[in-house]
Structures are given as structure tokens and as C-alpha cells.
Amino acid sequence: MQNVLITPEGIQKNLQNVKPLDSICEYIWNGFDAAASEIRITFHENELGIVERIEIADNGEGIRYDELKDKFQRFNDSSKSSNDQKTTLPRGRRGIGRLTFFAFALTCRWDTVYCDDNQNYEYYIQMSKRHLNQYDDNNGEKPHRTNKDTGTKVTISNLEAISKAEVEQRIKEEFFWFLELNKKRGFKIFIDNDEINCDDLIVYSCCIDTDNLGLKNTYIVRFIHWNTKLGSEYSRIYYLNSDGIEKYKETTKLNRKADQFYHSIYIQSDYFEGFLWENGDIEGQKSLYSSKTDDEYKRLMNHIYDYVNAYRKCYLKESSDAFINNLIKNDIYPQFEDGVMGEFQKEQLDELVSTLYIAQPKIFTNINDDNKKIILRLLNLIIENGNKPQLYEILRQVVELTEEETNELARILKNTTLANISNAVQILADRLKTIQVLKELVFSDSYSSYEKHIQKVVEENYWIFGEQYNLITAAEPDFEQALRGLIMSSTGNDDKTNIDHPDKNKEMDIYMIRQDRKGQVTENVVVELKRPTVCLGEKEISQVKRYMRVIKSEPRFNAGNTKWTFYLVGTQYDNSQYIEGELESHSNSGQQFLVHTADNSMTNIYVLKWSEVFDVFSKRYDYIMDKLSFQQKLWLTKFNSADEATASLNNSTAKMPAAVIPKNNRLTK
């Protein structure tokens, strides 16, 4: 037995924070440090399916017997520590990796084969948790000759409970960037003969083209955006020679952005063979070797950073949208009133938050939810007041920024304006014009308006019935087409659908959908429009109720917390007093225009005259129109027909996005 130069108590104290999965990774790193290209982990289970031992075998150089004392007697003082870490390997530097089995097992054995004078030799080392300051070196016998290939197999026995799935996931999280780094050299890790595959951790990868830069050398530049943190590694640039061997590495300039933009850049070229990496390299050698002062190097790196920064900006734009949606979902974002001005105010805040997030994510990511609420409300308040210097001072004090980041923030706030107010004003004007056209279509006898004219205007301007809807179907969809649109809007799948109901071919005029701010309730809206000459009565209400029965018969229309709202809209009621009676019987509900309710108010039918629709619009917008000094009549043109009136809105900014299922994409029967 040989002694490790420390007491068992000292070893246990040093290793008390080591976790089992980290320990397994240490043994894998030791294999790669020993020049291995393949690591094979094998789990051995008993008849109860419990893992009894783990083998970690590598095809490296083995442990030379004459170096054994240096590797096993010294503790926390590995010979690897002399490396200045310009490259990834050797990784183990503290001289404790071999003892980490202590964290989850009782015994550990190394069976190793090394080469000396073209002859391979084999021996073993064994240790136990109870005697961490001692090791058995082949029972005191000299290594013997063998025909086996070089390498080391570590057998860890008498384990605590450990999960194979957890081990595999931990290995992926630790080594994915390293396996990519050494892809050309064929580095691989196997678990029970299955190769570890890390493709699912890649968000995006590409080769950055350098052909048109006028460079003297050839470069293969791989950029990878990862979806997870790189273990203990930073986002780095790795420089490799033409054989794929790492010569140097350094962090990228994007590590301190707090944006979870995890990435690696691998640059391969014979240009990096003999490259002088440090500024302190001997001055006289700079004429003999390439260095970072070369125009070639500067041009290459500027091009790479231009590409990565452009990609990051696009990524952060998408991330900022998701970030804002998450703030809304968690009730952190300010809420705005329904209506065009509320929508406009939200767009203003969205734009500023997105701009700041792209430039300095740490403004939002390094603070708790309460502070996020405070900053967002301050941002909103300062937008309303237009006091950007105040905003700049607040953010500068709340968030710790470098001088460069502070200057960038000042530039952004200087350039961020409320110029799109004019766009909002134009939208308001076009909405008013739309209402005027509808009034002409509905009330003017000279136009001979048909249902199709009114439907076209409402299809393109469904904000009339509320904000933030998505139009699912247009052109009088039947229920199978409506269901197809609902599924497509919810899941993205465009599948043929079938409904088993005798009224499934009935056609609705307008079908829309929207979700509340927290995504908890999906409101489906069906609008049934009647031409001006049709008076509304029991027959028309019964038609809407038939729609309701078809919907209630189909489970896919009623998944989750789903609300259905039906609007029947016409010019006037008939003389039967039927609708007046229904309105009176529901007057205690507190909901105007309600004629039917069911399912605990999750299914409602409303009847509106066009005059009431226009009155709702006036109540919503008249104050804003007055403040903006709109003329009472926005245009002087008189139209000769209903077709001409509807055509006048073709270029209106008030038009909403097209239907999920467009007219030219009808469901095939």
C-alpha cells in the first residue's frame, strides 16, 4: 500500500461538495487529458435493475507506472496545473479528480495499459472510500507485458442510487461544446454502446463564408448557437490548425450581456500553426510569425463579429417578443384599456422595452419581478411625459452598466422617438372612414347594398367587434372549415377535419378568436350579418342557435377554458316583439344586447342593430377624435354604388391581418 500525502479527513473535507454526476465528468475529462478520443461508459445492473457499478473506459495513453506516484500521491497539486490554459486540455488541474468517487461509491479501480519502448504494459490501482489516503498499486507487483491497446478503465463499485438518464443528460451538458470542438478528430462519448448525440442542444449552426474577404489563407468558420449554458465554459472562440487540433481559445465579446446567448465559434486554418497569441511575445519574432496585429487576422475577426452581432440582434428581437409575452402572462407588464389608444400605448412600450432588451438585456434580466414592475411602469410613465433624460438617469442608477454600455443606452434613448404617433392618427382616421362607409352601405337606399358588401368591410375591419382578435375564416365558412382554422391557429397543424352533425354545412359570416392577456381564456366570436332589408326576429335567432348546437356537439370546439360569443347584426327588428322580449328577460344580467346565455355565461348570444354598433364606436372614440381635432367629414367623395364604396377602403391602414384560412384555401370536401 502507498500513502496519499494527506489524511482521510482532509480529503473528505476537500471533497464534501463534489456531486456524483460531476465526479463522473471528472473521470471523462481525465480520459481526454490522457489523449483519448473515445470514452465508453457502461452501466452494470443487478437483477433488480439497480446500478451496481459503472465502468468508464478510454483509449488514451494510460498511466505510466513511473509516473504513478506523481499522479496518485500528490493531492490538490496536479502536474497538469502548470498548463497556462490557453487551450481546453488538459482539463483536470487540481489533482483531486481521481478521488471524487468518494461522493457516491465505496471503491474505485483503475486498470491501465501504457506503452514503454514500443511494448505495452498492464497493471491496476485500487482505492476505497474508507482509506482515501492509501492506494493499492498492483499489489506491489511490477506491471506485466500485454497485447492490449493502451487506455484506462475506471471501475466504480458499490454505488449509491444513480440514474442512467441523469448521467447521460449531465454528460451532454458538460461536453457538447467540447465534442463539437474536436469533431474532426473523432472525439466521441458512448453510454452502453450508444453514442452521445448533442444535436438537440443546437438552436442554429452555420459556416460563415470568408471567400470574398480577400484573405491569403483558407478558413473554415463554424458558428453555433446553443440552447443551454456551456457548463463551466464561457462562450468562446476556438482556434484550430488544419488538423483540427486546438491551438488557442478566448472568450467572445458577448459574454457579459446577460442575454442567455450561448454560442461557440470554431475557426480552423493552418494560419494558426505557430501563431503568436499574446501581446507579450518577443518583439523580434513578430516578423517571423503571424499575430493578432496582422491585417489578415483583423479583417477575419471583424467579419466574424459582424455576422454574429447581426445574428444576435435578430435572435434578441425574437427573444424580446417572447420576453414581453412572458411579462404579460405573469401579470408584470402594465395593462392597457381596450381600444386603439390602449393598443397604441402598448405598442409604444413594447417598442421601447424591445429596443432596450436588444441593446442591454441586463436592464431586465438581473432584477426580480417587483423591480421589473417598477421599471416597466416608470418606462410607461416617462413615455407619456416624453422625459427621456429622466429615464436615462433612472436606468443608469438601477442597472450597473459599463461606460460603453452607458453610452449605448444614451444613444438608443436619443434615437427612440414617438414618430409613429402619426401612424396611429392615420389609423384612427381610416377607422372613422370605415364606419362612415358602413353607415352608407347600411342606411343608404340608393346603394342597393347586399350582405356581401357589408361582410367584406367587416371581414377586413373586425376591430369593430373588439380589439386583438384573429380572423380565423372568411367567405362564409362552414363548420369543418372553421374547426380547421381553430386547430391551425392553436397548433399550427393544417389538417382536414370532419364533423358528424346534420347542420355541419351551415355557413357563418365571420369567425374570429382571441385570448385574454394571460392566455387563460380563449374567446371564439361568430358574427352573423344580415342585409339591410332583413328584419331581425325569432327565425334569425334560431339560425344562430343552430350554429351554437353544432359547436357544442364537437369536443374540439370546446377544449379547455373556451368561451363562445355570437353576434347577430341587422338594421332593425321585425314586428313580433320577440327580440325585445328576449332582451327584457336578460336585462338583469348587466350585459347590454344579451338575448341568450348558457354554460355559466361561457356561451352568449347578442343582438345589435347597426345604429347600436355605430353608437358603441362613437362612445369609444369620440373623445380621442375631438382631442385630435378631426374634421367631422373626412372625405367629400360621393359614391355611385356599394361596390365603389367598399373599394374605397382597399388601401386603408385600419384593415386587420388576413384570415388564418384564406378564401383561396377552402377545405376540400
ROTOR-558051 format. One line per 8 residues: their letters; for each residue z, y, x of C-alpha. Coordinates in steps of 0.5 Angstrom, whole numbers, plus 500, padded with zeros to 3 digits. Layout:
BEGIN
A> Z/Y/X  ...
// end
This chain:
BEGIN
MQNVLITP> 500/500/500  498/507/502  502/513/500  499/520/497  502/526/500  506/528/494  512/525/490  510/522/483
EGIQKNLQ> 514/527/479  510/533/483  503/529/481  506/529/474  507/536/473  501/538/476  497/533/471  501/535/465
NVKPLDSI> 496/539/462  490/534/463  487/531/457  484/524/456  477/527/455  477/532/461  479/526/465  473/522/463
CEYIWNGF> 469/528/465  472/529/472  470/522/474  463/523/472  463/529/476  466/525/482  460/521/481  455/526/481
DAAASEIR> 458/529/487  457/523/491  450/524/490  449/519/484  443/520/479  446/516/473  452/515/470  454/509/466
ITFHENEL> 460/509/461  462/502/458  467/501/453  470/494/452  474/493/446  478/487/443  477/483/437  481/489/433
GIVERIEI> 476/494/435  481/497/440  478/500/446  482/496/452  478/499/458  473/504/460  468/503/466  465/509/469
ADNGEGIR> 459/507/474  455/511/478  449/509/483  452/514/488  453/513/496  460/510/494  467/512/498  466/510/506
YDELKDKF> 472/506/508  473/511/514  474/517/509  479/514/504  485/517/507  482/524/507  480/523/499  486/519/497
QRFNDSSK> 492/521/501  491/529/500  493/532/494  490/538/491  487/539/497  480/536/497  475/536/502  470/539/497
SSNDQKTT> 474/546/497  470/548/503  464/549/499  463/556/497  460/554/490  453/557/491  451/551/487  454/547/482
LPRGRRGI> 455/541/486  460/539/489  464/540/483  471/537/484  474/541/489  482/541/487  483/533/490  486/531/483
GRLTFFAF> 480/528/479  482/521/482  489/521/479  487/524/472  487/517/469  495/518/468  493/522/462  491/516/458
ALTCRWDT> 492/510/461  496/506/466  492/503/471  485/505/475  481/501/480  475/503/484  470/498/486  466/502/491
VYCDDNQN> 460/500/495  458/504/501  452/504/507  454/504/514  449/503/520  444/500/514  449/495/512  452/495/505
YEYYIQMS> 460/494/505  464/493/499  472/494/497  477/497/492  482/502/491  487/501/485  493/505/483  498/505/477
KRHLNQYD> 501/511/473  508/508/475  506/509/482  502/515/483  504/517/490  501/510/492  494/506/492  492/499/494
DNNGEKPH> 486/499/499  483/493/498  490/489/499  490/491/506  483/488/508  477/491/511  471/492/507  466/486/507
RTNKDTGT> 459/486/507  455/485/500  448/486/498  450/490/492  447/497/491  451/503/493  455/506/488  462/506/485
KVTISNLE> 465/503/478  472/506/476  475/502/471  481/505/467  485/500/463  491/499/458  489/506/455  492/510/449
AISKAEVE> 488/510/443  481/514/444  475/515/440  468/513/443  465/518/438  469/523/441  468/521/448  460/522/447
QRIKEEFF> 461/529/444  465/531/450  460/529/455  455/532/451  459/539/451  460/538/458  454/536/462  448/538/457
WFLELNKK> 446/544/461  447/540/468  443/535/465  437/540/464  438/543/471  437/536/474  432/534/469  426/533/475
RGFKIFID> 431/529/479  432/524/473  439/525/472  442/521/466  448/519/463  449/513/459  454/510/454  454/503/452
NDEINCDD> 446/503/455  444/509/450  442/515/454  446/521/452  441/526/449  442/533/448  436/536/444  440/537/438
LIVYSCCI> 444/543/442  438/547/444  436/553/439  430/554/443  426/553/449  420/555/453  417/556/459  416/563/461
DTDNLGLK> 409/565/463  408/568/470  401/567/471  399/574/470  404/578/475  400/578/481  405/574/485  404/570/491
NTYIVRFI> 408/564/489  408/559/483  414/559/479  416/554/473  421/558/469  425/555/463  429/559/458  434/555/454
HWNTKLGS> 438/558/448  444/553/447  448/553/440  454/552/444  458/554/449  457/551/456  463/548/457  467/552/463
EYSRIYYL> 460/554/465  457/561/464  450/563/462  447/562/469  440/563/473  439/557/477  434/557/483  431/550/485
NSDGIEKY> 426/548/490  419/545/489  423/538/489  428/540/483  434/541/488  438/547/486  439/552/492  443/557/488
KETTKLNR> 446/560/482  448/566/479  451/569/472  446/572/468  447/580/466  448/578/459  455/574/459  460/580/457
KADQFYHS> 456/582/451  461/577/446  455/575/442  455/568/443  448/568/446  449/562/450  443/561/455  440/558/461
IYIQSDYF> 435/560/466  432/555/471  427/557/476  423/552/480  419/554/486  418/553/494  419/560/495  427/559/494
EGFLWENG> 427/554/500  430/558/506  431/564/501  437/569/504  441/570/498  447/574/500  446/581/502  451/580/508
DIEGQKSL> 446/575/511  444/577/518  439/583/518  434/580/523  433/574/519  430/578/513  423/579/517  423/571/517
YSSKTDDE> 426/569/510  425/571/503  431/575/500  432/579/494  430/585/497  422/582/496  418/586/491  416/579/489
YKRLMNHI> 423/577/487  424/584/484  418/583/480  419/576/478  426/577/475  424/584/472  419/580/468  424/574/466
YDYVNAYR> 429/579/464  424/583/459  423/576/456  430/574/455  432/581/453  427/581/447  428/574/445  436/576/445
KCYLKESS> 434/582/441  430/578/435  436/573/435  441/578/434  437/581/429  438/575/425  445/574/427  447/581/425
DAFINNLI> 444/579/418  448/572/418  454/576/420  453/581/415  453/576/409  459/572/412  463/579/412  461/580/404
KNDIYPQF> 462/572/403  469/573/406  471/580/402  471/584/408  465/588/407  465/595/403  463/593/395  458/598/392
EDGVMGEF> 456/599/385  450/596/382  444/601/381  439/604/386  444/608/389  449/603/391  443/599/393  441/605/398
QKEQLDEL> 448/606/400  449/598/402  442/599/406  445/605/410  451/601/412  447/595/413  442/598/418  448/602/422
VSTLYIAQ> 452/595/422  446/591/424  444/596/430  451/597/433  451/589/433  445/588/436  447/593/442  454/592/442
PKIFTNIN> 457/585/438  464/586/441  465/592/437  466/587/431  467/580/434  473/582/438  477/584/433  481/581/427
DDNKKIIL> 479/581/419  483/587/418  481/591/423  474/589/421  475/592/414  478/599/417  472/600/422  467/598/416
RLLNLIIE> 470/603/411  470/608/417  463/607/418  461/608/411  465/614/410  462/617/416  455/615/414  457/619/407
NGNKPQLY> 459/625/411  454/625/417  459/626/422  456/621/428  461/625/433  467/622/430  464/615/429  462/615/436
EILRQVVE> 470/617/438  473/612/434  469/606/436  470/609/444  477/608/443  478/602/438  473/598/443  473/597/450
LTEEETNE> 467/599/453  464/600/460  461/606/462  454/603/461  456/600/454  459/607/452  452/611/454  448/606/450
LARILKNT> 453/607/444  452/614/444  444/614/445  444/609/439  448/614/434  444/619/436  438/616/434  440/613/428
TLANISNA> 439/617/422  438/617/415  431/619/415  430/613/410  433/618/404  426/620/403  424/613/401  430/612/396
VQILADRL> 428/618/393  421/615/392  423/609/389  427/613/384  421/617/382  417/611/382  422/607/377  422/613/373
KTIQVLKE> 415/613/372  415/605/371  420/607/365  415/612/362  409/607/363  413/602/359  415/607/354  408/609/353
LVFSDSYS> 406/602/352  411/600/347  411/606/343  404/609/343  400/606/337  393/609/341  394/604/347  394/597/342
SYEKHIQK> 399/594/347  400/587/348  405/582/350  401/581/357  401/589/359  409/589/358  410/583/361  406/585/367
VVEENYWI> 410/591/368  417/587/367  415/582/372  414/587/378  420/591/376  425/586/374  430/591/376  430/594/369
FGEQYNLI> 435/588/367  439/589/373  439/589/381  439/584/386  435/579/382  430/574/385  424/573/380  423/565/380
TAAEPDFE> 417/564/376  412/569/373  406/568/368  410/565/362  413/559/366  414/552/362  421/549/364  418/544/369
QALRGLIM> 415/550/373  422/554/372  426/548/375  421/547/381  422/554/382  430/554/382  430/548/386  426/551/391
SSTGNDDK> 430/558/391  436/554/392  434/548/397  427/550/400  424/544/397  418/545/393  418/538/389  414/536/383
TNIDHPDK> 419/536/377  420/532/371  424/534/365  425/529/359  425/533/353  420/535/347  420/542/348  419/542/355
NKEMDIYM> 413/545/355  415/551/351  414/558/356  419/563/357  416/570/359  421/572/365  426/567/369  430/570/374
IRQDRKGQ> 436/568/378  441/572/382  448/570/386  454/574/386  457/577/393  461/571/394  456/566/393  461/563/387
VTENVVVE> 457/564/381  449/563/380  446/567/374  440/565/371  436/570/367  431/569/362  427/575/359  423/574/352
LKRPTVCL> 419/580/351  415/581/344  409/585/343  411/592/339  408/589/333  413/584/332  420/585/329  426/581/331
GEKEISQV> 429/576/327  432/569/326  426/566/328  426/569/335  433/568/336  432/561/334  426/561/339  431/563/345
KRYMRVIK> 436/558/343  431/552/343  430/555/351  437/554/351  438/547/349  432/545/354  436/548/359  443/544/357
SEPRFNAG> 439/538/357  437/538/364  443/537/369  439/540/375  439/547/371  447/546/370  449/544/377  456/548/380
NTKWTFYL> 458/554/377  452/556/373  451/562/368  445/563/364  444/570/360  438/570/355  435/577/353  431/578/347
VGTQYDNS> 427/584/347  423/588/342  421/594/338  425/593/332  429/588/328  426/585/321  429/587/314  433/581/314
QYIEGELE> 439/584/317  440/577/321  441/580/328  445/586/325  450/580/322  450/577/329  451/583/333  457/585/328
SHSNSGQQ> 460/578/329  460/578/336  463/585/336  470/583/338  467/580/345  467/587/348  460/586/350  454/590/347
FLVHTADN> 448/587/345  451/580/344  449/575/339  451/568/341  456/565/347  458/558/349  461/554/355  466/559/356
SMTNIYVL> 462/565/356  457/562/361  452/562/356  450/568/353  444/571/348  443/578/348  438/582/343  436/589/345
KWSEVFDV> 431/594/342  426/597/348  430/604/346  436/601/348  433/599/354  431/606/356  438/608/354  441/604/359
FSKRYDYI> 436/606/364  438/614/363  445/613/363  445/609/370  440/614/373  440/621/369  446/624/374  442/622/380
MDKLSFQQ> 436/625/377  439/631/376  442/632/383  435/631/386  432/636/381  427/631/379  422/634/374  422/632/367
KLWLTKFN> 415/629/367  413/626/374  405/626/372  401/629/368  395/624/367  394/621/360  392/614/360  386/612/356
SADEATAS> 388/605/355  394/600/356  390/597/362  390/603/365  397/605/364  399/598/368  394/599/373  397/606/375
LNNSTAKM> 403/602/378  400/598/382  402/602/389  409/603/386  415/603/391  419/601/385  416/594/385  420/588/387
PAAVIPKN> 418/582/391  414/577/388  416/570/384  418/564/388  413/560/384  407/565/384  401/565/379  396/561/383
NRLTK> 401/556/385  403/553/378  406/546/377  401/540/377  402/537/370
// end
